[in-house]
Amino acid sequence: MTEIINVTDVEPLEGLRIRATFSDGAIKEIDLSELMARGGVFAPIREHREVFEKVRVNPETQTVEWPEEVDLDPEVLYGLFEPASGVRIERRTVREPAHAAG
């Protein structure tokens, strides 16, 4: 059985990018610009930098979230699955998972 991936830390970066630390030790920089461009619940996050910068890890669900209960699946952020919307998410690995470093 594979380990469920959760987010343990997140910080906003320039543009519409975040740096997420995952429960397996991996750190990824994730470009959310295409996803945010879809509008809808993401419109206020995309249009107001101060809202984007309120990104945090929900302590109960261990995923990335913004005010108004907008959240993103950690396994989609990680790259295990693609968004159901078909939007492409660019990711850059800053640090490999701890178990891959052997």
Helices and strands as residue ranges (DSSP letters): E 7-12, E 17-22, E 27-31, H 33-37, G 40-42, H 43-47, H 49-52, E 56-57, E 64-66, E 70-72, H 74-78, E 90-95, G 98-101
